[in-house]
Amino acid sequence: MSSTEVPANHAELMDGVYRWQRHIYDLTRKYYLLGRDRLIEGLEVPTGGTVLELGCGTGRNIILAARRYPDARFFGLDISAEMLETAGAAIAREDLSGRVTLARGDATDFDTNALFGSERFDRIFVSYSLSMIPGWEKTVAAALAALAPAGTLHVVDFGQQEGLPRWFRTLLRGWLKKFHVAPRSTLREVLESESRRTGATFRFRTLYRGYAWLAVIKLAV
């Protein structure tokens, strides 16, 4: 597992948040991180393709994706050393260490060639991480810069719960705040803007009455 310099304050915050939570993270998050499996199904990784997950956490998503696309190679980036320790152990248990490479880094500013020895990826995905990343807009731009021609960026995260009762939205936001999570109200606008800037196509859909948002940006050939 490789690493580069990461912002100390945010890295320490994430390590503090997940030092103990990482042991029960997947068990608890499956009930409210909705749409992750749909994102994985939609990756449609080409044979021999490369896939990068930004904010890979415990490795749950990257393991499922590696199982689904057995001919692809996977790479995971996270700022939390605690989460990467859990992810590395899980990947080893699944006998996927030969196909999955992990690195510690900042998702808003990373050098994939230094971290992974690869500059471009066929697929990049970000699952419920933008809502935790300060300066998350930079992550979108950095991800698009690391995509290969005709590559796709897949994003799933909390929406604005626009079709759900106000009381539910209030309770959810209060709960998420305890974990330094803030749904990004401008997520769709930023993704659309970055799509126009790069000449890419953009697909967006709301899930579960706006509980989650799912988006795909595809670069031109």
C-alpha positions as CSV (number, residue, x, y, z in Angstrom):
1,M,0.0,0.0,0.0
2,S,1.5,3.3,-1.0
3,S,0.8,6.8,0.1
4,T,1.6,10.5,-0.5
5,E,1.3,13.5,1.8
6,V,-2.3,14.1,3.0
7,P,-3.8,17.1,4.8
8,A,-3.1,16.4,8.5
9,N,-6.2,17.9,9.9
10,H,-8.7,16.1,7.8
11,A,-6.8,12.8,7.9
12,E,-6.7,12.9,11.7
13,L,-10.4,13.7,11.8
14,M,-11.3,10.8,9.6
15,D,-9.0,8.5,11.6
16,G,-10.6,9.6,14.8
17,V,-14.1,9.1,13.4
18,Y,-13.4,5.6,12.1
19,R,-10.9,4.2,14.5
20,W,-13.6,2.2,16.2
21,Q,-16.5,2.6,13.7
22,R,-14.6,0.8,11.0
23,H,-15.2,-2.5,12.8
24,I,-19.0,-2.1,12.5
25,Y,-19.2,0.3,9.5
26,D,-20.4,-2.2,6.9
27,L,-22.9,-3.8,9.2
28,T,-24.6,-0.4,10.0
29,R,-24.2,1.5,6.8
30,K,-26.0,-1.1,4.6
31,Y,-29.3,0.3,6.0
32,Y,-28.9,3.8,4.8
33,L,-26.1,4.0,2.1
34,L,-28.6,3.2,-0.6
35,G,-27.8,2.9,-4.3
36,R,-24.2,1.5,-3.9
37,D,-24.9,-1.8,-5.5
38,R,-26.8,-0.2,-8.4
39,L,-23.7,1.9,-9.0
40,I,-21.5,-1.2,-9.1
41,E,-23.9,-2.9,-11.5
42,G,-23.7,0.1,-13.8
43,L,-19.9,0.3,-14.1
44,E,-19.9,-2.1,-17.0
45,V,-16.1,-2.5,-16.8
46,P,-14.5,-3.6,-20.1
47,T,-12.4,-6.8,-20.1
48,G,-9.0,-6.0,-18.8
49,G,-10.2,-2.6,-17.7
50,T,-9.0,-0.5,-14.7
51,V,-11.2,0.9,-12.0
52,L,-10.4,3.5,-9.3
53,E,-12.5,4.1,-6.2
54,L,-12.0,7.4,-4.5
55,G,-12.8,7.2,-0.8
56,C,-12.7,3.4,-0.7
57,G,-13.2,3.1,3.1
58,T,-13.5,-0.4,4.4
59,G,-13.1,-1.9,0.9
60,R,-16.8,-3.1,0.8
61,N,-17.5,-1.6,-2.6
62,I,-14.2,-2.5,-4.3
63,I,-14.5,-6.1,-3.2
64,L,-18.0,-6.4,-4.6
65,A,-16.9,-4.7,-7.9
66,A,-13.9,-7.0,-8.1
67,R,-16.1,-10.1,-7.8
68,R,-18.5,-8.8,-10.4
69,Y,-15.7,-7.9,-12.9
70,P,-13.1,-10.6,-12.5
71,D,-11.0,-9.5,-15.5
72,A,-10.5,-6.0,-14.3
73,R,-7.9,-4.4,-12.0
74,F,-8.9,-2.2,-9.1
75,F,-7.4,0.6,-7.2
76,G,-8.6,2.3,-4.0
77,L,-7.7,5.6,-2.5
78,D,-8.6,6.9,1.0
79,I,-7.4,9.5,3.4
80,S,-7.9,7.4,6.5
81,A,-5.2,5.0,7.5
82,E,-7.6,3.3,9.8
83,M,-10.1,2.5,7.0
84,L,-7.3,1.4,4.8
85,E,-6.1,-1.1,7.4
86,T,-9.6,-2.6,7.5
87,A,-9.9,-2.6,3.7
88,G,-6.5,-4.3,3.2
89,A,-7.4,-7.1,5.6
90,A,-10.8,-7.6,3.9
91,I,-9.2,-7.7,0.5
92,A,-6.6,-10.2,1.7
93,R,-9.3,-12.4,3.2
94,E,-11.1,-12.4,-0.2
95,D,-7.8,-13.4,-1.9
96,L,-8.0,-10.2,-4.1
97,S,-4.7,-8.7,-3.2
98,G,-3.3,-9.5,-6.6
99,R,-6.0,-7.5,-8.3
100,V,-6.7,-4.7,-5.9
101,T,-4.1,-2.0,-4.9
102,L,-4.7,0.5,-2.1
103,A,-3.1,3.8,-1.4
104,R,-3.5,6.6,1.1
105,G,-4.1,10.0,-0.3
106,D,-6.3,13.1,-0.6
107,A,-9.2,12.7,-3.1
108,T,-9.1,16.4,-3.9
109,D,-5.4,16.3,-5.0
110,F,-3.8,13.1,-6.0
111,D,-1.1,11.8,-8.4
112,T,-2.3,8.4,-9.7
113,N,1.0,7.8,-11.4
114,A,2.9,8.2,-8.1
115,L,0.4,6.2,-6.1
116,F,-0.5,3.4,-8.5
117,G,1.9,3.7,-11.5
118,S,-1.1,4.4,-13.8
119,E,-2.3,7.8,-15.1
120,R,-5.7,6.9,-16.5
121,F,-8.5,4.6,-15.6
122,D,-11.5,3.3,-17.5
123,R,-13.9,3.7,-14.6
124,I,-13.8,5.9,-11.5
125,F,-16.4,5.8,-8.8
126,V,-17.2,7.8,-5.7
127,S,-19.7,6.3,-3.3
128,Y,-21.0,8.4,-0.4
129,S,-17.7,10.2,0.0
130,L,-18.3,13.6,-1.6
131,S,-20.5,14.4,1.3
132,M,-17.6,14.0,3.6
133,I,-14.8,15.7,1.7
134,P,-13.9,19.4,2.2
135,G,-13.5,21.0,-1.2
136,W,-15.4,18.0,-2.8
137,E,-15.7,19.9,-6.0
138,K,-12.0,19.4,-6.6
139,T,-12.5,15.7,-6.3
140,V,-14.9,15.7,-9.3
141,A,-12.4,17.7,-11.4
142,A,-9.5,15.4,-10.3
143,A,-11.5,12.3,-11.1
144,L,-12.3,13.5,-14.6
145,A,-8.7,14.4,-15.2
146,A,-7.8,10.8,-14.3
147,L,-10.3,9.2,-16.7
148,A,-9.2,7.5,-19.9
149,P,-10.9,8.6,-23.2
150,A,-14.5,7.2,-23.2
151,G,-14.1,6.5,-19.5
152,T,-16.9,7.1,-17.0
153,L,-17.2,8.6,-13.6
154,H,-19.9,7.2,-11.4
155,V,-21.2,9.0,-8.3
156,V,-23.7,8.0,-5.7
157,D,-24.4,10.1,-2.6
158,F,-27.1,11.6,-0.4
159,G,-29.6,13.7,-2.3
160,Q,-31.7,16.4,-0.9
161,Q,-34.6,14.0,0.1
162,E,-36.8,16.3,-1.9
163,G,-39.6,13.7,-2.1
164,L,-39.6,12.8,1.5
165,P,-41.3,14.4,4.6
166,R,-39.5,17.3,6.2
167,W,-39.3,15.6,9.5
168,F,-37.4,12.7,7.9
169,R,-34.9,15.1,6.3
170,T,-34.4,16.9,9.6
171,L,-33.7,13.7,11.5
172,L,-31.4,12.4,8.7
173,R,-29.4,15.6,8.6
174,G,-29.0,15.6,12.3
175,W,-27.7,12.0,12.4
176,L,-25.3,12.5,9.5
177,K,-23.8,15.6,11.1
178,K,-22.6,13.5,14.0
179,F,-20.3,11.8,11.4
180,H,-19.2,15.0,9.6
181,V,-21.4,14.2,6.7
182,A,-23.2,16.9,4.8
183,P,-25.4,16.2,1.7
184,R,-24.2,18.5,-1.1
185,S,-27.1,20.6,-2.4
186,T,-25.1,21.7,-5.5
187,L,-23.9,18.2,-6.4
188,R,-26.0,18.0,-9.6
189,E,-25.0,21.5,-10.7
190,V,-21.3,20.8,-10.2
191,L,-21.4,17.5,-12.1
192,E,-23.3,19.2,-15.0
193,S,-20.8,22.0,-15.1
194,E,-17.9,19.7,-15.1
195,S,-19.5,17.6,-17.9
196,R,-19.9,20.7,-20.1
197,R,-16.3,21.8,-19.3
198,T,-14.9,18.5,-20.4
199,G,-17.3,17.9,-23.3
200,A,-18.7,14.8,-21.6
201,T,-22.2,13.4,-21.5
202,F,-24.1,13.4,-18.3
203,R,-26.8,11.2,-16.8
204,F,-28.5,11.8,-13.5
205,R,-31.3,10.1,-11.6
206,T,-32.9,10.4,-8.2
207,L,-33.4,7.3,-6.1
208,Y,-35.9,6.6,-3.4
209,R,-37.7,9.9,-3.6
210,G,-34.5,11.9,-3.6
211,Y,-32.9,10.1,-0.7
212,A,-29.9,9.4,-2.9
213,W,-28.6,10.8,-6.2
214,L,-26.9,8.7,-8.8
215,A,-24.9,10.2,-11.7
216,V,-22.7,9.1,-14.6
217,I,-20.3,11.3,-16.6
218,K,-18.9,9.8,-19.8
219,L,-15.9,11.3,-21.6
220,A,-15.7,11.5,-25.3
221,V,-13.5,9.1,-27.2
